[in-house]
Each structure stands twice: as structure tokens, then as C-alpha cells.
Amino acid sequence: MEVEKNSIVEKKWFALYTKPRWEKKVHERLQRNGINSWCPIQRIQKQWSDRKKIIEEPLFRSYVFVNIDYLVDRLNVLMVDGVLNFVHYLGKPAIIRDVEIENIQRYLNEKDATVELRSLEGFKSDTKVKITQGVFMDKEGTVLREGKKKVYVQLESIGQVMIVEFSVAHLEAI
């Protein structure tokens, strides 16, 4: 059986902007419409005046990821209530590499994983480091702010920096 070149579906990961605090709703609606989506969630402890509670919060505020064939599924994604637009990089929809998605998924599955996000704006390059243990082992990053425990790993395709806490013992300068 012969397969035409045009019939091969090439699905890639894309980032979507959502309405503020709509990440989980958008993810559920995309899934309901048969669109493969992912809303990374982290469990964090919140302190109220009378109690502490573990809650699940989206890792990336106002972002949801979809794995789609852009030309085929673009309009179906944009029609979902709560989706504002695709994230663009250099005038084109930002394609998120599979390895970036896999690294985030693996890290979030680690015990006691903590992640904090910051915009790239205002950070300056400093020291190049190599991570020597854990999910990000053998990955290189740049320490963008002085600190004893934190390394900033850039997700270039969406212009975000993922701050991952490491023991200084797990880093080496390169």
C-alpha cells in the first residue's frame, strides 16, 4: 500500500495563550474536542492564616501545550473557549521541541520537584554550568542570577526561563 507524502500527519508541540486562570478549563475543553493537549501541573503548599493546603497549580500561567498538525487543527484549537492565540516566536507559531516537553514531564514526576517561572526580561547571562545529577543531567544552562541553589534553564521557543532548584553539589562550571 502506497502512502502519499501529503497524507503523512506531522504533529508538533505548540504553546497557546489562554485567558488568565483558564489553563485547566482550556485543557479539558481541548481534550473533550479530541485535541491532544497538556497543562503541566505542580503541587504546591499554600499557607492561609488558619491552615496549610496542598493545591495543584498550572506550571505556566496562561499557557497550555497542544500536540497537533498545525495546518489541519489550527482553527479547531483557536475556536475553543478560553484560547486567545498561539504563542509566536519570530513571527511564526512557536514550535516546542519534544525533548523540552519530555524534560518538563520527567522533572515534574520527580519527588519534591519545585519549579518557579520568570520572564526572560531583565536577566543577563553569567556563568555556564552543566548539571551532574537528576533528570537534567548532562544538560547545560546559564546561571542568570547569583544564588546557591538555583539554575535557570531556558525554554527558548516560548521565551520563558524555568528555575529549577539544585544543590550546588549537582553543578559544575564549564
N, C-alpha and C positions, 0 to 999 in steps of 0.2 A: 504494500500500500504506500503510495507516494504522498508526502506531506508538502503542501505549498509553503514557500517561505513566509508569505503574508499571514498564514494561519497559525504560526507559532506565537503564542502569547508570551510577552516578556514583562513579567511583573517586577516592579521595583518598589522600594520603600520611599514614601513621601511624607513630609510633615504638613499638618494642617493647622491653621489658626482657628481657634474656637472662641465663642463668646466667653467672657470671664466666668469661671466656675461651672462651665458646661462640659468639661472634659469627659466625665463619666457618662453623662447623658448622650453626648455625641458618639462615644464609643459604642454604647448599647444600641443606638439607632443605626449606626453603620453596620453592626453585626446583624441586626434584625433585617437589614436590606441585603444581606449576603455579601457584604464587603469585608474583607479581611483587615481588621484594624487592631491597634494595640495602644492602650493607655497605660504607660508604666505607673505603677502604684508603689508607694513606700509606706511602711507602718511607722508612725512616729508617736511619741508620747506628748500629750498636751497637758498642761497644768492649769487647772481652774482654781479658784480660791478655796473650794471645798473638796476637790478630788483631782486625781490624775486619771487620764484615759488614753488608751491606745486607739488611734484613728488611722484610717487609710486616706492618704492624700495623693493626688497626681504628682508625679516627679517633675514634670514640665508643665508649668501653669500655662493654660490656653493653647496647649499643643496636644494633638493626637496623631499617631502614625498610621498610615494605610499602606498595604501591600497590594498594588493594583497595576494594571496595564493602563497607563495614563491616557492614551488616546481613546480607549474603549470606555473606561469607567469614570473619567473626569467629571462629566456632567452629573452622573448619579451621586457622586460624592458631594459636589457643591450644592445639590438640592436638599441634602439632609439638614434639618433644622438645627441651628447652633454652629454650623460650619461657616466661617467667614471667608476663607480663601486658602489656597495652597501657600506654603512658605516659599518665597522666591529667593534665589541667590544668583547674582549677576544677570538679572532679567529673565531667568528661567526657573521653572519649578525645581526646588532643591531635592536632589536625589540623595537619600541616606544610604550609605553603604551597608550591606548585610552584616559585615563584621562589627560595625558600630552598634547596630541593634542587638546582635548576639552578645557583645561585651556588656551592654547595659543589663540585658536579661540575666546573664550569668552573675553579674555583680549583685543584682537585687536579690538573687537566690542565696547569697552568702549570709551566714548568720551575722546578725548585728551590723548589716550594711547600712551606712549612713551616707546620704548624698545631699548636697546643697548646690543650688544653681545660681550663677551670676551671669550677667550680660558681659560680653567681651569689652564693652566700652569702659575706658578708664584703666584697663590693665596694661602693663608693659612687660615685655619679655625680660627674663633674667637668666636663670640657670637651667640648663638642660639636665634632666635626670632620667634614669632608667629604673623601672620598678622591678624588684628582685623576687617578690612573692605575691601569691594570690592570683585572682582572675586576670589582672592586668600585667602579669609577669612578662618581662621582656619588652613591654611597651615603653615608649619614650614620651616624655612630657616636658613641659616647661613650668618651673615654679614661677608663678606670676605675682605672688605676694609672699613676703617673708613670713614664715611660721614653722613651728617644729613638727607639725603633724599633717599638713595638708599639701596636696599636689593638685594642680588644676589640669584636667585632661580636656582638650578642646574637641568638640564635635563640630568640625569646620563647616559641614554642609548646612547647619542651621544657625551658625553664629552664636553658639552657646558654649559656656565653659562648665564642665562637670567637676565639682570639687569633691574629691574622694579622700577620706581620711586614711592615712597610712602612718605607721610607726616610722620614725626616721631610719630605723634599722633596716627597713624594707626598700630603701632608696640608695642609689649610688650616682655620683656625678659622672657625666660623660663628656 
